[in-house]
Amino acid sequence: MNPDTNALLATHGIHFNFGKRPILHDVNLHVEAGSIYGFLGPNGAGKSTTMRLLLGLLRPASGSVHLFGHNLARHRVALLNRVGALIENPSLYDHLTGRENVEATRKLRGVAAHRTAEVLALVGLTDNAHRPAREYSLGMRQRLGLAIALLSDPDLLLLDEPTNGLDPNGIIEMRELLRRLRQEHGKTIVVSSHLINEIEKVATHVGVIQQGRLVFQGSLPDLQRLQTGRARLVLETEHADSCRNLLPRLLGGATVLAPGTLWLPWVSREHTAELAAALTAAGQPLYGLRLEQPSLEDTFLHLTEAHAELAQ
Amino acid sequence: MEATVLPTQPTFMAQPLAPAPLTQLRRTLAADALKLRRTAALRLTLFSGALPVLLTFMIFFFKGYIILKAGGTPWPRFISTAWQTAGTLLLPLFVVLLTSLVVNIETKATAWKHLYAQPVGRGAVFCSKLLLLLTLNAAALLLFVGLLLGAGGLLGLLKPTLGFQTYAVPFEAVGWMLLRTYVATLGLLAVQYIVSLYWRSFVVPVGVGMGAVVATIALLSWEHVDKIPYAAPLGTAMSMRAAKGGVLEVAHELASHEWYSLAWCGGVLVVGYLLLYRRNAPN
């Protein structure tokens, strides 16, 4: 058994190279049972490569992948029995109908025959199941790929950019479906994306990858806490410069944005109150004092950019 | 001191259980057979045998009275003409196209990544497609023979003067030819199968196969031509003779090029499998 007994999926020190080019460095994923793990990163950061490693499609140069507490390299076939996956564009046979595409994988996995109709209904393709897959729109292909991934009622779902090519309605439906799968069916889902807005609405946990390194991993509240550390106070007054000179202790770290605007890192509620009192005591007008929270998107950009600079 | 007992979690397996190898193979085969529906590979199998039979039928229908003016049984001449038409160029090209088309079903759908993420071993995937190819190849040959004998029977009805209806069909000789021709295609089938799997494209194996067939024809007078798998079907087709006494002469044993074909088949499949087994599957 691997030491991470509460992790349904864990990687230990994964390194991967394409030829001589290093792609992943020391990636340690930790996905708890019953979570929706949003795997975030800009394009080319190594998301798809990581997803392929999790399925045993690629072999790591070093490190190991554990699913359900067992080493994937040793028990690949047995472990994949409980995994459903959708990797990038769904693999569809264009000469077969939607239903036949589902049937091909159903037979391959030895799943009961009634599941075909069930998963087609689940993704809303029952009425189009008789049409050849080559006539399907991008969104329908994505849904059919998801239906195939859900066939065996897997405990773990690995979805690589599942909203690719979906319209806004389709994205909302996908989100609802993922939420339902977790809440009603107890699935654990790893979903990769390069869009934070998409992930924050559905994920319980987040991992951020940048240039092949995991730069953040934790629960969604953890990520939100990370951004409160980066919150700032915006202060509006008459003469920003003189305010800063009058209150060097409180405003020493402040930046002058405009002649009448200052901003400074947010410290605490007490600090904010003291600042307001000190300003009025010093005879300066206080037109506005507000707390600015960076959005998750800012935090994500900060995480990925900070690391890009570090690497250079 | 009490030992700490870890709580058993229902989501974790004590012992991961994979389906038995034969179950994996059976499931993969069922899926592969389904994927054949409406494919060019299937149409090629069903209709490839018809062309040489149709050609031979026309030749004998219109010019049979010249070809068979010596009298006696028309079957040996009829069968050997059709077999040599099929065996020289068509059969090797058929095997090249068939293997490339069958493997291309997965390549075209970018389905290798999907296939290898399913709970079936790579061995099952490899063997299933191989069995499918061997079956399609056998089916095409059987269809060819069936059509050929049927065409002979039809000539007996339409052109009774040729005598197809009065003489017996040389079933034994045809049976041996069928077996030996099948064996002769196995070497090149294995080479083409590995090439298709290795390059995962349609163009490369077809190019390699066509090139090899053409090169083989240029090398026919070489003393080692029997060792080239692409030459084997031709060697078998040429070994059949319609002897003077109206007998179809077919050796009731495998010739050297057929043994080489079997050796190529076994050797290439083992080496190819080992080569492919540890490969990454990025697409």
Boltz contact constraints between the chains, C-beta under 6 A:
constraints:
  - contact:
      token1: [A, 33]
      token2: [B, 11]
      max_distance: 6.0
  - contact:
      token1: [A, 55]
      token2: [B, 117]
      max_distance: 6.0
  - contact:
      token1: [A, 57]
      token2: [B, 113]
      max_distance: 6.0
  - contact:
      token1: [A, 57]
      token2: [B, 116]
      max_distance: 6.0
  - contact:
      token1: [A, 57]
      token2: [B, 281]
      max_distance: 6.0
  - contact:
      token1: [A, 58]
      token2: [B, 280]
      max_distance: 6.0
  - contact:
      token1: [A, 68]
      token2: [B, 12]
      max_distance: 6.0
  - contact:
      token1: [A, 68]
      token2: [B, 13]
      max_distance: 6.0
  - contact:
      token1: [A, 69]
      token2: [B, 12]
      max_distance: 6.0
  - contact:
      token1: [A, 70]
      token2: [B, 16]
      max_distance: 6.0
  - contact:
      token1: [A, 75]
      token2: [B, 16]
      max_distance: 6.0
  - contact:
      token1: [A, 77]
      token2: [B, 18]
      max_distance: 6.0
  - contact:
      token1: [A, 77]
      token2: [B, 119]
      max_distance: 6.0
  - contact:
      token1: [A, 77]
      token2: [B, 121]
      max_distance: 6.0
  - contact:
      token1: [A, 78]
      token2: [B, 16]
      max_distance: 6.0
  - contact:
      token1: [A, 78]
      token2: [B, 17]
      max_distance: 6.0
  - contact:
      token1: [A, 78]
      token2: [B, 18]
      max_distance: 6.0
  - contact:
      token1: [A, 79]
      token2: [B, 16]
      max_distance: 6.0
  - contact:
      token1: [A, 80]
      token2: [B, 119]
      max_distance: 6.0
  - contact:
      token1: [A, 81]
      token2: [B, 119]
      max_distance: 6.0
  - contact:
      token1: [A, 85]
      token2: [B, 117]
      max_distance: 6.0
  - contact:
      token1: [A, 87]
      token2: [B, 113]
      max_distance: 6.0
  - contact:
      token1: [A, 91]
      token2: [B, 109]
      max_distance: 6.0
  - contact:
      token1: [A, 91]
      token2: [B, 110]
      max_distance: 6.0
  - contact:
      token1: [A, 91]
      token2: [B, 111]
      max_distance: 6.0
  - contact:
      token1: [A, 91]
      token2: [B, 114]
      max_distance: 6.0
  - contact:
      token1: [A, 92]
      token2: [B, 109]
      max_distance: 6.0
  - contact:
      token1: [A, 93]
      token2: [B, 35]
      max_distance: 6.0
  - contact:
      token1: [A, 93]
      token2: [B, 109]
      max_distance: 6.0
  - contact:
      token1: [A, 95]
      token2: [B, 38]
      max_distance: 6.0
  - contact:
      token1: [A, 95]
      token2: [B, 39]
      max_distance: 6.0
  - contact:
      token1: [A, 104]
      token2: [B, 31]
      max_distance: 6.0
  - contact:
      token1: [A, 104]
      token2: [B, 34]
      max_distance: 6.0
  - contact:
      token1: [A, 104]
      token2: [B, 35]
      max_distance: 6.0
  - contact:
      token1: [A, 107]
      token2: [B, 27]
      max_distance: 6.0
  - contact:
      token1: [A, 107]
      token2: [B, 30]
      max_distance: 6.0
  - contact:
      token1: [A, 107]
      token2: [B, 31]
      max_distance: 6.0
  - contact:
      token1: [A, 108]
      token2: [B, 27]
      max_distance: 6.0
  - contact:
      token1: [A, 108]
      token2: [B, 31]
      max_distance: 6.0
  - contact:
      token1: [A, 108]
      token2: [B, 118]
      max_distance: 6.0
  - contact:
      token1: [A, 110]
      token2: [B, 27]
      max_distance: 6.0
  - contact:
      token1: [A, 155]
      token2: [B, 11]
      max_distance: 6.0
